[in-house]
Amino acid sequence: MDHIGRAFYKYMNNPEISQRYKGMIDTIMKDADVQAFFQKHEERLSREIVERSYSKLHEYVQEKEKIKLGKESQNPGYEPNLVLNAGYIDVVYTPTDETMAREKEKELRSRVHSMSMPKDVRTATLERFVQSNERMPAILESLNFIDSFNGDPKVHHQALYFYGPFGVGKSYLLGAIAHELAMGGHLTTLMHYPTFTMEMKQAIQSNTVNEKIDAVKKAEILMLDDIGAEANSTWIRDEVLGVILQYRMQEDLPTFFSSNFTMQQLEEHLRMGNRGDDEPMKAKRLMERIRFLSREVPMTGKNRRFEQ
C-alpha cells in the first residue's frame, strides 16, 4: 500500500489544493480503519479509485466519529462500513449491535399477543424475575415446561396453573414464559381473563362472538391470567370458556392459568351462575378440562406489586 500513500502525500503538496482539503485527506489517511481497508483491498485499489472516493471516505470517517462521540449521525442506529464497488469506494450502513438487539426484541414481542396486560408483564423476562425460596418451585416448573416444549412441541405438554395471593408475580411469570417461548419461535396469546369476559359480552352487540372465540381457542399457546376474578356468568362459563377449553383439550394446545384460587376454590366459584343457580356438575366438567390442560403450581411470598 506504500505506493498509494506516497501518491496521496505527493498530491497534497500541490499548491492548488487548499489547506482544508489537505486536512480532509490527511484525516482520511490517518484513520486506522481506512488504512486497514486499503490493506485488505490493495490489489484492487489504484490512486484513481481512491481519488474518486474522497467524498465517500470523508463521509465514512465523519460518521464514524459522530457515533464515537455520541452525536447524532445521518443514519441513527446504523454504523458506516467501507465497500469496494466497480471503480470506487462506497459507504454502506449496517445496524449497530444495539439496533439489532432492539429489533430482535421487537420481533420477539410481536410473537406475544397481549390483551389488557400491564406493561411490566408485556416486557417480562425470566432474567428480571426476582428469585426467592417461595418462587423457586414455580421457576423450576416454568423452565421444565419451556425446555420440554421447545424440544418437541408436537407432543402433549401439560401447562401450568399458578395460584397464590395478590402480588407474588403470577402474571409476570406468565409474561416471562411467553417471552422465552417467543425466543423459540412460538406464538402466545396472553390475556387478562376478567377483561376478556367483559369484551365477550360486548361482542354480542357487534355479532363478533364466534370470531373472538375462534381467535382465542386456536392460539398456539394460551395464557388466561386472573381466572376466577371475573363476575359469575353462566353464559361465559358454558358458551365461552367451556368451548375454548374443550377445543384446546381436543387439539392438545398448551393452556396456562393464573388465579388467586386453588383449583378446588375455582371449582366452587364456577358452580354459581349469575342468577344464583348452583350447578356443580357444570363446574366439575369445566375443571376436568382445566386439570387436563394444566397442573397446580403454588406461588407465595411477599406482595411485590408496588415495589420499584
Steps between C-alpha positions, in 0.01 A plus 500: 500500500803731513449613139153634584629673810783669308258608231273660762772704658638607160151605404461699821815701422330649195467874581162513326345280766361697791618445852150387597497237231848389601377471857210283391728268304746486786222401742388227261850365458565489873181309578590147612186343353557667164858374497380150587254518209777612263718214617224245456422612143853599396500296180176657374563861599667771295570866556219591261245288688598654832492855360150440362395381844619790717148617578390151605812446708441837665138406570615173655751664733259777600206272575720260692627787716145627568399157627812477715424839660133418549385766253205461264605331177323509167374143552427458872532140613723409206877504464705572184706236323725530196442281195676484166272527200592506133743790473433678829477463876154534653346522846225264611317520830429194711305475827699548818501226762253706703266538202513129422426415864210745500358358176537146630312592815230670292464185292473289815233729641299467179471129575319574827146628448410676825145601582446747786828411670719761678829612348720320753335169405524572127874563534571232761803272482620216719829685552315782677274270700614536861590161643410392851447174683123544470521555124754229419250215441309715250822604325619140470162384369508782245850413380408133473198583286697734273776245444255218442276696264786645296647151476187348344196729470289238322457264795271556799628756748302575813526871569496672839233643729663757728302585811571717799427837663514839335833641387721190521588510129256261333417729209861608457615140484246428227641791302855375554406150382336650191822691426711185530263309274514785247878454488426146387278634222165430668194726506321569827172673580513646851179656628349642816206263531252726688543771234457241227166390649373859490613537139318180410175637640548814290569282196137387507397846379754499216425138408868403533472237773595202284786691338650590838458148638668350195799734528556405863429129486737448205797688650818293490556570870232661717542665840192599701607738775298555820231243431246497781505879541225541239135551590306176487319441170337177389539600136871584533567179691313265267499665156832682504751350743358150463519516120855637505632240743321210331664588168842543657469169683403320179780665301752461783594870503699632801284712730630686806302655782561730793258551786463601862304176537619144527334271247257383769411857589458586132259210462292642786504840330386354169208313657296814541328652198412867467143424611618328816452148364726236653628282215773272638505261204565776247780634717646152538500440123678830443757423766570162340616690192711740706662210688572320173662810352700611805630403842496706815813691599483707820660844525547672832712779643465870560290734290742656248239684298593846624875450523716727285 
